Amino acid sequence: MYHGPLTKTYRNLKIFSLTSLGLAASMTPLFFIIESTLPLSARVALAGTVMGTGGISTALVGWCGSPYVSTLRNVGGGDSEAVEMETATLLLKRRFTTVYDWKWFLRDSGRPFAKWELANEVEGSKKAGEEVREETVAETKDEDGRVLGRWIVTWKDGRGVCRGEGKIVR
């Protein structure tokens, strides 16, 4: 089992970011309520700057933290090739992505802030010579076990082309 060393840090950063956005949103109306010598256009610009900065920084925290795997565990026991990766959304909802055959379908990622990703293509079918077929190679579930998305491979002529269906965490 692997535990990400920055899990607590990412969680605290997301909480701080969401809290600061909430405070900015709740305080922005004060720019218009409190008497001031600033013209209305300056108040609108100030309020827009505060909300824009808070919104953009929160979105960046969410984007940077979304592929971060907090826990990686072997599922199925024994020599199983299935792994489960736990990630979290910006609102700290846990997502569990199970990759049923990680040796075939996890690749080094070229994306920022991510070490691995699900492969778009794989060469050499496990069962060469078969007709065209599809299989689910990964699923993302929420905390209640509801399937949110699937990563599906279509095998044809010894080559697999993958596609997402729903909201899969890659």
N, C-alpha and C positions, 0 to 999 in steps of 0.2 A: 504494500500500500504506500502511495506517495501522498504527502501533504505539502502543498505549495507554501514556500517560505513567506510569501507576501500576502497570503490570504487575509490576515487580520488588517494589514495595512490598506489593502484595496477596500475592504469592508468599511473601515473608518473613513477613508477618503470619500467613498460613496455617500456615507451618512453625512459627513461634513458638507459635501457639495449639495445634496438635497436640502439640508437645513439652511444653507446660505441662500439657495434659490427661493425657498419658502419665506425666509425673512425678507428678502428683496421684494418679493411679490406682495407681502403684507405691508411693507413700509412704503412702497411706491405711491399709494394714494395720499400719503401725507404731503407729498410735493404739491398737491393740488388743494389740500385742505388748509394747510398752515399759510397764514398771510406772509407775503414776501414781496420785495420790490422787483423780483425777476418777472419778465414778461411770460405769458403763457407758452410761447414757442420755446423759450429756454427751459421751462419746466418739463414740457413734453420731451425735449431732447435729453434732459437729464434722466427722466424716468425711462426713456427708451434705452439709454446707455446702460443704466443699472440693470434693467431686465435682460437686455441683449447680452451683456457680459456674463450675468449669472446663468442664462440659458445656454450660451455657447460653452462655458466652462463645464457645466453639468453634462451636456451632450458629449463633450470630449472625454470626460471621465467615464461615461457609459461606454463609449466606443472603444477606448483603450482597455477597459477592464472586462469587456464582454468575452473575449476568448480565453481569459485567464482561468486555468484549471486549478481549483483549490484542492481537489482530492481525485486521485486516480487509483482505482482498485480492480483487481482481477475478479471477475464474476464467473460463476459456474464451477469454481473449485478445480483443484488438480491442475492438469495440463491444458485447461481451457484457454482458448485464444481470444476470449471476449474480455473487454475491459470497459469499465464505466468511468466516465469523466464527469465530475461535478463542477458546474460553473454557476454564476449568479447574474441576474439581470440588474439593471440600474436600480430598480426598486427592491433589490436584495431577495428576489424570489429565486429559489434554487432550481436549477435545470440539470437533468441527468441524461447524458448522452452515452448510450451503450453501442460500442463498435464490436460487432460479432466476430470479426477476424482482423485484428489490428495489424498483423504482419502484412496483409495484402492491402489494406485500405487506409492506413495512417502514413502520411508522408511528412517530411520536413516542410515547414511553411515558409513562404516568401512574404507573408503578411507581417506588418508591424505588430509587436506585442503578442505574437503567437509562436510557439515552438513547433506544433504539429497542426495538421489539418487533414480533413478527409480528402482522399485523392479524387481528381476529376476523371482520370483514366487509369486503367491497369492493363498490363500486357500479360498474356498467357493464362488462359482460363484454367480453373481448377479441373475442369472436365472438358478437355479439348475435343472437338468434333461434334459436340452437341448442337442441337438447333438453337435458334434464338430463344433466350429465356431471361427472365428478370428475377432478381432476389433483393430483399432488403438487407443491407449490410450495416446500417446504423439507425438508431431511433433516439429521438430526444423526447423525454417525458418531463412533466412538471412534478411538483411535490406530492400530488395526489395520484400519480401513476398514469395520468392521461397522456396519450401520445400526441405530441405537438407537431412532430415532423419526422420524415424518414429520408434516408439516403439510399437510393436504389441504383443498382448496377444492372445494365443490360448487356448480356454476354452475346457476342456474335463473332464467329471465326477466331476464337482464341483471344479476343480483345473485349475489355469491359469499359463501357462508357457510363459514367455516373451522373445522376441528377438528383436534385432535392425536391421534396414534396412537403409542403407545410413549412413550419418554422424549425428547421434543423440547426443545431449549433455545430458549426463545422470546426 
